[in-house]
Amino acid sequence: MTAVRRVSFLLFPFLFLALPLHPATVGQIRGHVFDPQGATVAGASVTVINIISGAQFETHTDAVGAYRLPHLEVGEYRVAATHPQFRTVRR
């Protein structure tokens, strides 16, 4: 066996030790904002509020109405989308 193969063989079992053994503690919320006719809404403000902690995060939709809020603590959130030309929607 060559030295490279031997080292690879010896290190392989230890690769699994690098995998997290606990559940995820962060997640993300993502989606699209649509108007009543089904067209996407660019530039809408999207706010999410953690129900337990009250932490609030905000972003805006892109040109195709998509939004993404990464690195959020796992939990329940309220989501609100607002745009000057439409009524606010809360979920």
N, C-alpha and C positions, 0 to 999 in steps of 0.2 A: 504494500500500500504506500502511495506517495505521501509525503509530509502534508500536502495540501488536503488530500482526501482524509487523512487521519485527523487533522485539526477540524475539518468540516464535520466529520462524524462525531467528534467529541463535543463540539459546540452545539450541534443540533438539538439535543435534549434541553439545553439551557435557554433556547429561544422561547420556549413555552413559559418560562418563568417571567419573561418580560411582559406577557399579556396581563391585563388587569384582571384581578380576581374579585372585584367588587362591582356592583351595578353602577351604571352611569349616574353622575350627579348633575350633569348639565344636558341641555337639549336645545332645540330651536323651534321657533314658530315661523312658518312661511305660508304664503298663499297669494291669492290675486284678489283685487278689488274690481267689481263689475258694477255698472250702472243698471237701472231697471230694465233696459232693453238688452242687456247682456254684453255691452261693449266694455272693454277694460278702461279703467280710470287711472291715468298717469298723474303723478303729483299729489295723490291723496296722502294725508297724514295717518299713520297707523300707530296707535298707542296700545301697549299691553301692560296690564297691572297684575302683579302676583297677588292672589286673593289673601294669602296668609300674611306675607311680609309687607304688602303695600308697595313694594318696589315697582317703579314705573320706568318703561323703556319706550322710546319712540323712533320711528323711521318713516320713510316716504316711499311710495310706490315708484317703480321705474317707468320707462316708456311703454312697457307692455302691461302695466298694472300689477306687477309682481313686487312682493316685499319679503324680507327675510330678517329675522332677529335671532342671531346665533348666540351661543354661550349663555343661555338662560338657566337658572336654577330649576331643577325638576319640581313641578307643582302645577296647581291650577291657576289659570290666567283669565282675565277678562280682556277682550280685544275690541277696540273701537276704531272705526275708519271714518275720517272726516274729509270733506272737500267743499270749498266755497259754493260750488254749483249744486250740491246734493245734501240731503239730510244725513246726519250722523247715524251710523249703524253700529250697534253694540251686540256682542255675542259673549 
